[in-house]
Amino acid sequence: MNRKKVIDIMRNNGILLVILLLIIVTGIFERNFLTFNNLLNVLRQVAVVGIVACGMTYCIIGGAFDLSVGSVVSLAGVITILSINNGTNEYLAVLYGLSAGVAVGIINGVLISLINGRTGEAFIVTYGMQVVVAAIALFPSRGLFISGRISPGFFKSMGEGVMPIVIFLGIAAFMEFVLVKTKYGRTMSFIGYNLDVAKMSGLNVKLNRISYFAISGLLAGLGGVVLCSRVTSSNPTAGLNFEMDVIAAVVVGGTQLSGGSGSVGRTVIGAVIIGIMGNALNILGITAYHQQIVKGMLILLAVGMDILNKQIKLKEMAHDKVFA
């Protein structure tokens, strides 16, 4: 029984264990790697990815994907900075950025619900939306870097010190509570696990799925706002390839890409581990281009392990029925 438990842990957390091994090895060779200051710096760096990854977790648990989050990060940042530069109240400027994210999310959700889309269709629809939103972000900025005329206040404080970490962990804690302790969270897992059965049970599947994408868009918008607050500027391509980091954080956290199972709390762990891994690769002298290859390989490995776990579980269920 103990041997079976060990095998299950290895099977379900293989990627996490490999990355932890990399972190331990780097910590042995570089004394400053696992210091409090370095880990705090990593948390600041991963806060934006983590915020967006929380929304992506809801989408994936609900049986879909949202590839438009990177473009929404760019668009929300551009809208917020341009609004502040034009004299808009900073609270309203932040609201405009968040509203843009929610609008994109709702459009994604409506389109996917209208065609009864599953993971494959969600992938295509949100990829198309990614291209459209990325182009829209280029228009008001004309594709140029925008320096913000930012005064001390609410907006600037969102990116200062430990505030991005507080925002990230606060959102994650609330979303994990909703996922585990509320009917809405249980319904999300049910829909993601078996969409057809969820429809036959009388649940309002379309409205629920739209809400998952709206939340994902909202948090992508918030990520964009926090990001441009940190750097007091915006870039229409700031979210380029952002979705890869987000998906990597979610899958390393153990959320099943097929939907129906996952945890926002584990996504937090995944985001932190990915951030520490990136920091370790930097210390080891691995270039940014090669780091993207590593992240891509992690996602491929996660998909493979997800499929393998499903096949093993089906065999175990069949075996139990035969010998019941």
Buried (B, 14 or more C-beta within 10 A) or exposed (E): EEEEEEEEEEEEBBBBEBBBEBBEEBBEEBEEBBEEEBBEEBBBBBBBBBBBBBBBBBBBBBBBBBBBBBBBBBBBBBBBBBBBBEEBEBEEBBBBBBBBBBBBBBBBBBBBBEEEBBBEBBBBBBBBBBEBBBEBBBEBBEEEEBEBEBEEEEBBEBBEEEBBBEBBBEBBBEBBEBBEEEEEBEBBBBBBBBBEEBBEEEBEBBEBBBBBBBBBBBBBBBBBBBBBBBBBBBBBBBBBEBBBBBBBBBBBBBBBBBBBBBBBBBBBBBBBBBBBBBBBBEBEEBEEEEBEEBBEEBBEBBEEBBEEBEEEEEEEEEEEEEEE
